[in-house]
Amino acid sequence: MRPFKKLSLCALMLVPTLMSCKKKGGADPAPDPGPKPTVTYTESTADFPNPERGFYRYSETRTSSFTVLDINTLKGYRLLQSISNANYRVYSTLVFRYYVLDNVKTTAIPQGTLDKINEDMAAARTAGVKLIPRFVYTITSSSSGGCSDGICPPYGDTSKEHILQHISDLKPVLHNNADVIACVQIGFIGIWGEQYYTDYFGDPSSSGGQGKLTDANWQDRAEVLAALLDAVPKSRMVQVRYPQQKQRYVYGVNALVTAAPMTDAEAFLENEKSRIGFHNDCFLSGPNDIGTYEDYGNSSSNRSSSSTVVDALKDYKRKDSKYVVVGGETCRPFTPDNNCEPAGRAQAAFAEMHYSYINAHYNNQVNNVWQTGGCMDNIKKNLGYRFVLQNAIFPDAVTAGNNFAFTINLNNKGYASPYNARPVQLLLRKTGTQEITTLVIDTDIRKWYTGAVKLESAVTIPSDLAKGEYELLLNLPDAYESIASRPEFSIRLANNNVWEETTGYNKLNYKITVN
């Protein structure tokens, strides 16, 4: 207890008087704000290419007449380019690739075709882009037969037996080229590989099919997904077309639309549950996005697209999508939702579902509205991640062999975090010799979610590091050694006077002395 003689006169008064004296004396002191930043950064408003995010460019080839991707065309996608029938221009680091297996429906995929797919991957690697492959058997539909929805059977896909064979054939290609694969879409089943109009896996259409899916249909589809998850390296995710596909794969054919989404603790474990993402090929096209948010039933339940079902599936995807890759395309106008804010909610919908990419080419009747409505610039910049340095706290000097503690504050203004793992490195570049020392920061960039990112860490300075002055840089390279030194595959921060185009490093605009 403090000595009585040091108490003020006010403290000797009754409690009410004490309260009054306290007010007269001024407010309580503000909490300590902590160390002041040693360096602050200016945000850039520029649009620029960054890996594994943004508007993708579309391509397709048929195995009956395979055309390998052109390296120069792919390189051009990284530049600001106009899009046919569009009123906007985009940078692209992603290329969607349809592989239409039209002449191998009942045979194994020949080695010559697999070699050509490998050539595609090599072209992407050289050009500095990544692919989103989808393997299908047909991308055309027929209206002959008088079907009410205008798409009639037979649809042109193939049986589970042949699909499983083809996935096995493709496994070496997918594993050998994981570095330039952003993610893989499920494909295989139905026209366009969209899991709907199919001759072999249960046709849920009301005109040409059975109107729902049975338990056996779900089990067959799950077998295909399981095979593809095995064929795709664990470092990469597989996207399904409908949220219910993931629910019924993870929880079984009787899973309800209220099944639980993933939690933060379950994310990025590289098991099956954490590797299933989503592609919505009718984004912002209607109340249930043309069947995206729908209960397709099973042997003991009927199909339903009630508002309760739609809301439950949207809520599931809204929460689950925080931890997986999400992309797709628009398909038909649906106002006001697809309009810019405040009349519509295009940006809000992208953010809610954590979109990393969208098709640059389709449907431009919808996409053009974002340009005329004034929100296209934001959408182009915010698809996926967009990391902005705010400030940092560094010491003036460190001693070789000791820990170097620091804090870097960023803001992810994008709709999502990166969905593929990559290192986060603090680089020390010696003044004069330019020699680089790489220090790995213990963090998971996939958990740099939208909003504030506080990178509070400590790294050990090598005991034999030469004394002197060092420039600090932040490096976010690709995880694969084959392309880790390529600037095109490194993440660029959205700040002025930070990016080094020739190295792929982000300058922290601070120098430290090593003693």
C-alpha positions as CSV (number, residue, x, y, z in Angstrom):
1,M,0.0,0.0,0.0
2,R,1.2,3.5,-0.9
3,P,2.0,5.8,2.1
4,F,-1.0,7.8,3.3
5,K,1.0,11.1,3.0
6,K,1.3,10.7,-0.7
7,L,-2.5,10.6,-1.3
8,S,-4.0,13.7,-2.8
9,L,-6.7,15.7,-1.0
10,C,-9.2,14.4,-3.5
11,A,-8.5,10.8,-2.5
12,L,-9.4,11.6,1.1
13,M,-12.9,12.7,0.2
14,L,-16.0,10.5,0.0
15,V,-16.5,8.3,-3.1
16,P,-18.9,10.7,-4.9
17,T,-16.5,13.5,-4.4
18,L,-13.7,11.3,-5.6
19,M,-15.6,10.6,-8.8
20,S,-16.1,14.3,-9.3
21,C,-12.4,15.1,-8.7
22,K,-11.4,12.4,-11.2
23,K,-13.5,14.1,-13.9
24,K,-12.0,17.4,-13.1
25,G,-8.5,16.0,-13.4
26,G,-9.2,14.8,-17.0
27,A,-9.7,11.4,-18.6
28,D,-7.8,8.2,-17.9
29,P,-4.6,8.0,-19.9
30,A,-4.9,6.3,-23.3
31,P,-3.5,2.8,-23.5
32,D,0.0,2.5,-24.8
33,P,-0.2,2.2,-28.6
34,G,3.0,0.2,-28.7
35,P,6.1,0.8,-30.7
36,K,5.8,3.3,-33.5
37,P,6.3,2.1,-37.1
38,T,9.9,2.5,-38.3
39,V,8.7,2.6,-41.9
40,T,5.3,3.2,-43.6
41,Y,4.2,2.4,-47.1
42,T,2.0,3.9,-49.8
43,E,-0.8,1.9,-51.4
44,S,-0.8,1.4,-55.1
45,T,-4.1,1.7,-57.0
46,A,-2.7,0.0,-60.1
47,D,-4.0,-3.2,-61.6
48,F,-1.3,-5.7,-62.4
49,P,-0.9,-9.5,-63.0
50,N,-0.4,-11.7,-60.0
51,P,-0.2,-15.5,-60.0
52,E,-3.2,-17.9,-59.5
53,R,-5.8,-15.1,-59.5
54,G,-7.8,-12.7,-61.7
55,F,-9.6,-13.0,-65.0
56,Y,-8.7,-16.2,-66.8
57,R,-8.3,-16.7,-70.6
58,Y,-10.3,-19.5,-72.2
59,S,-8.9,-22.2,-74.5
60,E,-9.9,-25.7,-75.7
61,T,-8.6,-28.5,-77.7
62,R,-9.8,-31.9,-78.9
63,T,-7.8,-35.0,-78.7
64,S,-8.9,-35.9,-82.2
65,S,-7.1,-32.8,-83.5
66,F,-4.9,-31.6,-80.7
67,T,-3.5,-28.1,-80.9
68,V,-0.7,-27.4,-78.4
69,L,-0.8,-24.0,-76.6
70,D,1.3,-21.3,-78.2
71,I,4.0,-19.8,-75.9
72,N,3.9,-16.3,-77.3
73,T,0.1,-16.2,-77.0
74,L,0.3,-17.2,-73.4
75,K,3.0,-14.6,-72.7
76,G,0.7,-12.0,-74.2
77,Y,-2.0,-12.8,-71.7
78,R,0.2,-11.3,-69.0
79,L,-0.1,-8.0,-70.7
80,L,-3.1,-5.7,-70.6
81,Q,-5.3,-7.0,-73.5
82,S,-8.7,-6.4,-74.9
83,I,-11.2,-9.2,-74.9
84,S,-13.5,-10.1,-77.8
85,N,-17.0,-8.6,-77.4
86,A,-16.0,-6.9,-74.2
87,N,-15.6,-3.3,-73.2
88,Y,-12.8,-4.0,-70.8
89,R,-9.1,-5.1,-70.8
90,V,-7.4,-7.5,-68.5
91,Y,-4.1,-8.9,-67.3
92,S,-4.2,-12.7,-67.0
93,T,-2.0,-15.3,-65.3
94,L,-4.5,-18.1,-65.5
95,V,-5.6,-20.1,-68.6
96,F,-8.6,-22.3,-68.5
97,R,-8.1,-25.4,-70.7
98,Y,-10.8,-27.7,-72.0
99,Y,-9.4,-31.1,-72.9
100,V,-12.1,-32.7,-75.0
101,L,-11.4,-36.5,-75.0
102,D,-13.6,-37.0,-78.0
103,N,-11.8,-39.9,-79.7
104,V,-10.9,-41.9,-76.6
105,K,-14.2,-42.4,-75.0
106,T,-13.8,-46.2,-74.8
107,T,-10.1,-46.6,-75.1
108,A,-7.1,-45.6,-73.0
109,I,-5.5,-42.2,-73.6
110,P,-2.6,-42.8,-75.9
111,Q,0.9,-41.7,-74.9
112,G,1.0,-39.3,-77.9
113,T,-1.9,-37.4,-76.4
114,L,-0.4,-37.4,-73.0
115,D,2.8,-36.0,-74.5
116,K,0.9,-33.1,-76.0
117,I,-0.7,-32.3,-72.7
118,N,2.8,-32.2,-71.2
119,E,3.7,-29.8,-74.0
120,D,0.9,-27.6,-73.0
121,M,2.2,-27.6,-69.4
122,A,5.7,-26.8,-70.6
123,A,4.4,-23.9,-72.7
124,A,2.6,-22.5,-69.6
125,R,5.8,-22.8,-67.6
126,T,7.9,-20.9,-70.2
127,A,5.2,-18.2,-70.5
128,G,4.8,-17.6,-66.8
129,V,1.1,-18.6,-66.5
130,K,-0.8,-21.5,-64.9
131,L,-3.5,-23.7,-66.2
132,I,-7.0,-24.7,-64.9
133,P,-7.6,-28.0,-66.7
134,R,-11.0,-29.7,-67.2
135,F,-11.2,-33.0,-69.0
136,V,-14.5,-33.7,-70.7
137,Y,-15.9,-35.8,-73.5
138,T,-18.2,-33.3,-75.2
139,I,-18.9,-29.6,-75.0
140,T,-21.8,-29.6,-77.6
141,S,-25.5,-30.3,-77.1
142,S,-28.3,-31.4,-79.3
143,S,-31.9,-30.2,-79.3
144,S,-33.2,-32.9,-81.6
145,G,-35.8,-35.0,-79.8
146,G,-38.1,-32.3,-78.5
147,C,-36.7,-31.9,-75.0
148,S,-38.4,-29.2,-73.0
149,D,-35.1,-27.6,-72.0
150,G,-33.6,-27.9,-75.5
151,I,-30.8,-30.3,-74.5
152,C,-31.6,-33.9,-75.4
153,P,-30.0,-37.3,-74.8
154,P,-27.8,-39.0,-75.7
155,Y,-25.4,-36.4,-74.4
156,G,-22.1,-38.0,-75.3
157,D,-20.1,-38.7,-72.2
158,T,-18.8,-42.1,-71.2
159,S,-19.0,-44.8,-68.5
160,K,-17.4,-44.8,-65.0
161,E,-15.1,-47.7,-66.1
162,H,-13.6,-45.6,-68.9
163,I,-13.4,-42.4,-66.8
164,L,-11.5,-44.1,-64.1
165,Q,-9.1,-45.5,-66.7
166,H,-8.6,-42.0,-68.1
167,I,-8.0,-40.5,-64.7
168,S,-5.3,-43.2,-64.1
169,D,-3.8,-42.4,-67.5
170,L,-3.6,-38.7,-66.6
171,K,-2.2,-39.1,-63.1
172,P,1.5,-38.9,-64.1
173,V,0.9,-35.8,-66.2
174,L,-0.9,-34.1,-63.3
175,H,1.8,-35.0,-60.8
176,N,4.7,-34.0,-63.1
177,N,3.2,-30.6,-63.8
178,A,1.8,-29.6,-60.5
179,D,3.9,-26.4,-60.5
180,V,1.9,-24.9,-63.4
181,I,-1.5,-26.3,-62.4
182,A,-3.5,-23.8,-60.4
183,C,-6.3,-26.2,-59.6
184,V,-8.2,-28.9,-61.5
185,Q,-12.0,-28.9,-62.2
186,I,-13.8,-32.2,-61.8
187,G,-15.1,-32.5,-65.4
188,F,-15.6,-35.9,-67.0
189,I,-19.3,-36.3,-66.2
190,G,-21.9,-34.8,-68.6
191,I,-21.8,-32.1,-71.3
192,W,-19.1,-29.5,-70.5
193,G,-18.1,-31.8,-67.6
194,E,-20.8,-30.0,-65.5
195,Q,-22.2,-33.1,-63.9
196,Y,-25.7,-32.6,-65.2
197,Y,-26.7,-33.8,-68.7
198,T,-25.1,-37.3,-68.5
199,D,-25.8,-40.7,-70.1
200,Y,-24.2,-42.7,-67.3
201,F,-24.4,-41.0,-63.9
202,G,-28.1,-40.1,-63.5
203,D,-29.7,-37.4,-65.5
204,P,-31.5,-35.0,-63.1
205,S,-33.1,-33.1,-65.9
206,S,-36.9,-33.2,-66.0
207,S,-37.3,-33.5,-69.8
208,G,-34.8,-36.2,-70.8
209,G,-33.9,-37.7,-67.4
210,Q,-35.1,-38.9,-64.1
211,G,-35.5,-35.6,-62.4
212,K,-33.1,-36.3,-59.5
213,L,-30.1,-38.4,-58.5
214,T,-30.2,-41.7,-56.7
215,D,-27.9,-43.1,-54.1
216,A,-26.1,-45.1,-56.7
217,N,-25.7,-42.0,-58.8
218,W,-24.1,-40.2,-55.9
219,Q,-21.8,-43.1,-55.1
220,D,-20.6,-43.4,-58.7
221,R,-19.9,-39.7,-58.8
222,A,-18.1,-39.9,-55.5
223,E,-15.9,-42.7,-57.0
224,V,-14.9,-40.4,-59.8
225,L,-14.1,-37.5,-57.5
226,A,-12.1,-39.9,-55.2
227,A,-10.0,-41.0,-58.2
228,L,-9.4,-37.5,-59.3
229,L,-8.3,-36.3,-55.9
230,D,-5.9,-39.2,-55.9
231,A,-4.6,-38.4,-59.4
232,V,-4.1,-34.7,-58.6
233,P,-1.1,-34.0,-56.3
234,K,-2.1,-33.2,-52.7
235,S,-0.7,-29.7,-53.1
236,R,-3.5,-28.9,-55.5
237,M,-7.3,-28.6,-55.1
238,V,-10.1,-30.1,-57.2
239,Q,-13.2,-28.0,-57.8
240,V,-16.7,-29.4,-57.9
241,R,-19.6,-27.8,-59.7
242,Y,-22.2,-27.8,-56.9
243,P,-21.8,-27.3,-53.2
244,Q,-24.0,-30.4,-52.5
245,Q,-21.3,-32.5,-54.3
246,K,-18.9,-31.7,-51.6
247,Q,-21.4,-32.3,-48.8
248,R,-22.4,-35.7,-50.1
249,Y,-18.8,-36.7,-50.8
250,V,-17.6,-35.7,-47.3
251,Y,-20.7,-36.8,-45.3
252,G,-22.4,-39.4,-47.5
253,V,-25.4,-39.7,-49.8
254,N,-27.8,-38.7,-47.0
255,A,-26.0,-35.5,-46.1
256,L,-28.4,-32.6,-45.6
257,V,-28.0,-29.2,-47.2
258,T,-27.3,-28.0,-43.7
259,A,-24.2,-30.1,-43.4
260,A,-21.3,-28.3,-41.6
261,P,-18.7,-26.3,-43.6
262,M,-15.1,-26.5,-42.8
263,T,-13.5,-24.7,-39.9
264,D,-10.2,-22.9,-39.7
265,A,-8.7,-25.8,-37.9
266,E,-9.6,-28.2,-40.8
267,A,-8.3,-25.9,-43.6
268,F,-5.3,-26.5,-45.7
269,L,-4.5,-29.9,-44.3
270,E,-4.2,-31.4,-47.8
271,N,-6.7,-34.1,-47.0
272,E,-9.7,-34.7,-49.2
273,K,-12.1,-32.5,-47.3
274,S,-9.7,-29.5,-47.4
275,R,-8.9,-30.0,-51.1
276,I,-12.4,-29.8,-52.6
277,G,-13.2,-26.3,-53.9
278,F,-15.9,-24.9,-56.1
279,H,-16.5,-23.6,-59.6
280,N,-19.8,-21.9,-60.3
281,D,-20.4,-21.6,-64.1
282,C,-23.5,-19.6,-63.7
283,F,-22.4,-16.9,-61.2
284,L,-25.0,-14.2,-60.5
285,S,-27.5,-15.8,-63.0
286,G,-30.6,-16.2,-60.8
287,P,-31.9,-17.0,-57.3
288,N,-30.1,-20.4,-57.4
289,D,-27.6,-19.7,-60.1
290,I,-29.3,-22.1,-62.6
291,G,-29.1,-25.2,-60.3
292,T,-25.9,-24.4,-58.5
293,Y,-27.7,-24.1,-55.2
294,E,-30.0,-27.0,-55.4
295,D,-30.8,-30.2,-53.6
296,Y,-30.7,-33.0,-56.2
297,G,-32.3,-35.5,-53.9
298,N,-31.4,-39.2,-53.5
299,S,-33.2,-42.5,-53.4
300,S,-35.3,-41.5,-50.4
301,S,-35.8,-37.8,-51.1
302,N,-36.9,-35.6,-53.9
303,R,-35.2,-32.7,-55.7
304,S,-35.7,-29.3,-54.3
305,S,-34.8,-25.7,-55.1
306,S,-36.9,-24.0,-52.4
307,S,-35.7,-20.8,-50.9
308,T,-34.8,-22.7,-47.7
309,V,-32.5,-25.1,-49.7
310,V,-30.9,-22.2,-51.6
311,D,-30.2,-20.2,-48.5
312,A,-28.7,-23.2,-46.7
313,L,-26.4,-24.1,-49.6
314,K,-25.3,-20.5,-50.1
315,D,-24.5,-20.3,-46.4
316,Y,-22.5,-23.5,-46.6
317,K,-20.5,-22.3,-49.5
318,R,-20.1,-18.8,-48.1
319,K,-18.3,-20.3,-45.0
320,D,-16.5,-23.3,-46.7
321,S,-15.2,-21.1,-49.5
322,K,-13.0,-19.1,-47.2
323,Y,-10.6,-22.1,-47.2
324,V,-10.7,-23.4,-50.8
325,V,-10.3,-22.2,-54.3
326,V,-13.4,-20.7,-55.9
327,G,-13.9,-19.5,-59.5
328,G,-16.1,-19.9,-62.5
329,E,-18.0,-17.7,-65.0
330,T,-21.2,-15.8,-65.5
331,C,-23.8,-17.3,-67.9
332,R,-26.8,-15.1,-68.2
333,P,-27.9,-11.6,-67.0
334,F,-29.9,-11.4,-63.8
335,T,-30.6,-8.0,-62.6
336,P,-30.3,-6.4,-60.2
337,D,-27.9,-8.8,-58.6
338,N,-25.2,-8.8,-61.3
339,N,-25.1,-4.9,-61.4
340,C,-22.6,-2.9,-59.6
341,E,-23.4,-1.5,-56.2
342,P,-25.5,0.3,-55.0
343,A,-28.1,-0.9,-57.5
344,G,-26.8,-4.5,-57.5
345,R,-24.4,-6.6,-55.5
346,A,-21.7,-7.9,-57.8
347,Q,-18.7,-7.0,-55.6
348,A,-20.5,-8.2,-52.4
349,A,-21.2,-11.6,-54.1
350,F,-17.6,-12.0,-55.1
351,A,-16.4,-11.2,-51.6
352,E,-19.0,-13.4,-49.8
353,M,-18.0,-16.5,-51.9
354,H,-14.3,-15.7,-51.8
355,Y,-13.7,-15.7,-55.6
356,S,-10.1,-16.0,-56.8
357,Y,-10.9,-16.0,-60.6
358,I,-13.6,-15.5,-63.2
359,N,-13.8,-16.1,-67.0
360,A,-12.7,-13.1,-69.0
361,H,-14.6,-14.2,-72.1
362,Y,-18.0,-15.4,-70.9
363,N,-20.7,-14.1,-70.5
364,N,-19.6,-10.7,-71.6
365,Q,-23.2,-9.5,-71.7
366,V,-22.9,-9.7,-67.9
367,N,-19.3,-8.8,-67.5
368,N,-19.6,-5.6,-69.6
369,V,-22.2,-4.3,-67.1
370,W,-19.4,-4.1,-64.5
371,Q,-17.4,-1.8,-66.8
372,T,-20.3,0.5,-67.6
373,G,-21.4,0.4,-63.9
374,G,-18.1,1.5,-62.6
375,C,-17.0,-1.5,-60.5
376,M,-14.9,-3.4,-63.0
377,D,-11.6,-1.8,-61.8
378,N,-12.3,-3.0,-58.3
379,I,-13.2,-6.5,-59.4
380,K,-10.1,-6.8,-61.6
381,K,-7.9,-5.8,-58.6
382,N,-9.7,-7.7,-55.9
383,L,-10.3,-11.1,-57.4
384,G,-8.3,-13.5,-55.2
385,Y,-5.7,-11.8,-52.9
386,R,-4.4,-8.2,-53.0
387,F,-1.8,-7.6,-50.3
388,V,-1.1,-4.0,-49.3
389,L,1.8,-3.2,-46.9
390,Q,0.7,-0.7,-44.2
391,N,3.8,-0.3,-42.0
392,A,6.5,-2.2,-40.3
393,I,8.6,-2.2,-37.1
394,F,12.2,-3.1,-37.4
395,P,15.2,-2.6,-35.1
396,D,18.1,-0.4,-36.2
397,A,20.6,-3.2,-35.8
398,V,21.0,-6.9,-35.0
399,T,23.8,-9.2,-34.0
400,A,24.8,-12.2,-36.1
401,G,23.7,-15.4,-34.4
402,N,20.8,-13.6,-32.5
403,N,17.1,-13.4,-33.2
404,F,15.8,-10.6,-35.4
405,A,12.2,-9.7,-34.2
406,F,10.0,-7.6,-36.4
407,T,6.4,-6.8,-37.2
408,I,4.9,-6.2,-40.7
409,N,1.3,-5.0,-41.0
410,L,-0.5,-5.7,-44.2
411,N,-4.1,-5.6,-45.4
412,N,-5.6,-8.1,-47.8
413,K,-8.0,-6.1,-49.8
414,G,-8.9,-9.1,-52.1
415,Y,-11.9,-11.4,-51.9
416,A,-9.8,-14.4,-50.9
417,S,-6.5,-15.6,-49.6
418,P,-4.1,-17.6,-51.7
419,Y,-5.3,-21.2,-52.1
420,N,-1.9,-22.8,-52.8
421,A,0.9,-22.8,-50.3
422,R,4.0,-20.8,-50.9
423,P,7.0,-19.7,-48.8
424,V,7.2,-16.3,-47.1
425,Q,10.8,-15.1,-46.9
426,L,12.6,-12.2,-45.4
427,L,15.6,-11.4,-47.6
428,L,18.7,-9.6,-46.5
429,R,20.6,-8.1,-49.4
430,K,24.1,-6.8,-48.6
431,T,24.9,-3.3,-49.7
432,G,27.6,-3.4,-52.3
433,T,27.9,-7.1,-53.1
434,Q,24.1,-7.6,-53.4
435,E,24.5,-11.1,-51.9
436,I,21.2,-12.5,-50.7
437,T,20.5,-14.2,-47.4
438,T,17.1,-15.9,-47.2
439,L,15.3,-16.2,-43.8
440,V,12.1,-18.2,-43.8
441,I,9.2,-16.6,-41.9
442,D,6.9,-19.1,-40.0
443,T,3.5,-18.2,-41.4
444,D,0.9,-19.8,-43.7
445,I,0.0,-17.3,-46.5
446,R,-3.2,-19.3,-47.2
447,K,-4.4,-17.9,-43.9
448,W,-3.8,-14.3,-44.8
449,Y,-7.5,-13.9,-45.1
450,T,-9.3,-10.7,-46.2
451,G,-8.6,-7.8,-43.8
452,A,-5.8,-7.0,-41.5
453,V,-2.7,-9.3,-41.6
454,K,-0.2,-8.9,-38.7
455,L,3.1,-10.6,-39.5
456,E,4.8,-10.7,-36.1
457,S,7.8,-12.9,-36.2
458,A,11.4,-13.5,-35.4
459,V,14.1,-15.1,-37.5
460,T,17.6,-16.1,-36.6
461,I,20.5,-14.2,-38.2
462,P,23.2,-16.7,-39.3
463,S,26.2,-16.6,-36.9
464,D,28.6,-16.4,-39.8
465,L,26.8,-13.5,-41.7
466,A,29.2,-10.8,-42.6
467,K,28.9,-7.6,-40.7
468,G,27.5,-4.6,-42.5
469,E,24.4,-2.9,-43.9
470,Y,21.6,-5.0,-45.4
471,E,18.5,-4.0,-47.4
472,L,15.3,-5.8,-46.3
473,L,13.0,-7.4,-48.9
474,L,9.9,-9.6,-48.7
475,N,9.8,-12.6,-51.1
476,L,6.6,-14.6,-51.8
477,P,7.9,-17.1,-54.4
478,D,6.2,-20.2,-55.8
479,A,6.5,-23.3,-53.6
480,Y,7.9,-25.4,-56.5
481,E,11.7,-25.2,-57.1
482,S,11.2,-25.4,-60.8
483,I,9.7,-21.9,-60.9
484,A,10.6,-20.5,-57.5
485,S,13.1,-18.1,-59.0
486,R,10.8,-16.8,-61.7
487,P,9.4,-13.3,-61.0
488,E,6.2,-14.1,-63.0
489,F,5.2,-16.7,-60.4
490,S,6.0,-14.5,-57.3
491,I,3.4,-12.4,-55.5
492,R,3.6,-8.7,-56.0
493,L,2.4,-6.4,-53.2
494,A,0.1,-3.5,-54.0
495,N,2.4,-0.7,-53.0
496,N,4.3,2.1,-54.8
497,N,8.1,1.8,-55.0
498,V,8.1,-1.7,-53.7
499,W,8.1,-4.3,-56.6
500,E,11.3,-5.3,-58.3
501,E,10.2,-6.7,-61.7
502,T,13.5,-8.3,-62.5
503,T,13.8,-10.3,-59.2
504,G,10.2,-10.7,-58.1
505,Y,11.1,-9.3,-54.7
506,N,9.2,-6.7,-52.7
507,K,11.4,-4.0,-51.2
508,L,10.6,-3.1,-47.6
509,N,12.5,0.2,-48.1
510,Y,14.5,-0.2,-44.9
511,K,18.2,-1.1,-44.2
512,I,19.5,-2.8,-41.1
513,T,23.0,-3.1,-39.7
514,V,24.3,-6.5,-38.8
515,N,27.0,-6.4,-36.0
